[in-house]
């Protein structure tokens, strides 16, 4: 059983809105037990989504609720343990209002970074970005304009262990809960991907593995593709084969030049990545083996 969502502290303020997400072996009475627990603690359910995976016989549930009676998050977490243990649940119980600490990582392409920062500024993402890490100095002006520290960590084949040690320190120092590779063009080591399992999202063009290497959209143009797309997925040691969170596609035809495919691809990448970040930060995504369950509502 795994529990996330903060520890009990002295002087903790009452929580107003909570999000409870869980998965467990499917059996009778799960919803009744969970809703009964919330009712007993005067939590008024405002939204609920569930999924019963018949292939794995596993049940998934996400509930958002308002706390009508003052109670702390740690008190709710402690009280829920008995219910969770009774049904062998893996779950999170968090404060819905608290922004998730998200570290953005970039190289030299700026479209995904700009899109995420715009959505953050517009209030479309409930996240806090304590820093932006890059292996190049190029995008520092964007970070400066947003008032976010820009940490340049050069990476070469020989310095990768030292660079990843610096990255790990940034993650720990800033209590980072999610790492977003917003067109970060470096492969993380197996050790780092293991540490970030389920807590790192990458974006890539959906032509992989069909069009590997440089200029994938130009390769796609040469082959006359009809769809341009992008995939947001969790990072694993298997390059670009982690559990998929979201995909976006655009239809193209013979009139599109390579630069048109590049532009369409950038739009697809930005849209797919922003949705994946928003869903993860709202605790809507749960791992289901090599797949994901995204509970929207």
Steps between C-alpha positions, in 0.01 A plus 500: 500500500637842405396834646587849379385848586691651789578431863334619817638829632434716803262784431373347178212697350173324413474379142209631291499273194661160461569263212508128570626265230539127543542168329448157647386147415140516385248374753158582643460804723793724403293805405271450799798485737667809354188715478394385846838610636464843337146545627605406852760777487256757355666506158256595223586331168512747209628267227564129462641283221569128504622223273480123533772333292357160413829388347697542825205479741614827654286795609593870467327794670549877524284713729514871571317619809445812712559473873192648666642454850850623598753217476868485410637306207724288724200410718308384192798302377543329834129417521491357147777246560263239639276514193801490268646197675169316495489520119875487428491846342779700344384857545569870528306740721603860435396860542340592165599864535873445557708551184726211402872577488606441139853523361518588129794375293584637156777511242473748210142463368273742682145424380403259780661719765321811375168317486527367856607835641212674320247253639653541845472877474136470387414281799436189288758290687495455876876463524799681648820512294794552739762474223573429136797273425674491163810354345527819290495869603282606205158522668606693810328823379164316504557386858615848602185655352290255701697566819608136528860395585680351199756234586749416226637147537717408197497133410753296308558127483783532750322737740154339503538346852606835647225683311234262625632538855446876463153436360414273793608772742274753325211254528560439870567865591173611338278213617424422135203268450503485119774545240389609153734448206368785283720409203802418712727332246703279730440137593475448875692210650324185615579595859335841461192362322459247781507780757244695297267208424148637460627851576650609168320580175659521155369622166603367159374496145280199435706387205735318735631243451420528127700819450799506731782748518521854372219681317220245547245730334715528190519120492123492536464743209719278282273205577179696437342457843137601548500551877735705716488429870661500840491277807534595867610208714666410826876459484641150532832331426348383169548812292168652385308187600363608839128494588313741272301782660380698198539520122415775252483472120445736205409392147732619224520437125725531196477882501683527833869582479751376762476827691120460514543156656748643753248770597215249532726271701589777743132576555431130563789474744395806699136391522571140597758599761287769663206262538723230645649745753157632598350152544797378704501810722126451561561137603300365206761256369564159650735231378344173393792275413654640181190709438334794671149573619405868461186582696343818365171664589 
